[in-house]
């Protein structure tokens, strides 16, 4: 597949990162490394545990830790978001204690995938590029194979969730995982994936699945 251009954007602030697999028909950004699409390119950042970045949804223990805090006096801040079960960016409601809420933070460092730009689709570029990022994460003693991403529709027509799900990534929302399991069971992943989006992560038990993807097919 040739060389891969890795672009570490850790120093660039991003409030709403996107993760997807794009071809040359997508409008390019102004990043110099993205102007020529002769090799696959990947944008990522490293989230350090010291960043104390909050995490929402259901993660395994090697990704996040939880702390319980008292609810704020100003209850107008306590606005629950139905999809994620979070409260106005404050934390997740503590079902066992009405007087407190739970905050989740990334416990260990991890890589956050922002974008993959491939010369063309359906030729294995995205898979091999993602494998390379995983290998980097495995070699990094801080991240140890942990990768997260925010899967979004980047072209207005298709969702990348089927691509990531088949490679072993899972949503932090268990209901979305159930939808994807149904999709795989019915379609075997052969048709366009559902137009759903959300935060995803690579479980430890699926690391080998991604590294060996296509090797055993």
Secondary structure, 3 states (H helix, E strand, C coil): CCCCEEEECCCCCCCCCCECEECCCCCCCCCHHHCCCCCCEEEEEEECHHHCCECCCCCCCCCEEEEEEECCCCHHHCCEECCCCEECCCEEECCCCCCEEEEEEECCCEEEEEEEECCCCCCCHHHHHHHHHHHHHHHCCCCCCCEEEEECCCCCCCCCHHHHHHCCEEECCHHHHHHHHHHHHHHCCCCCCCCCCEEEEECHHHHHHHHCCCCCC
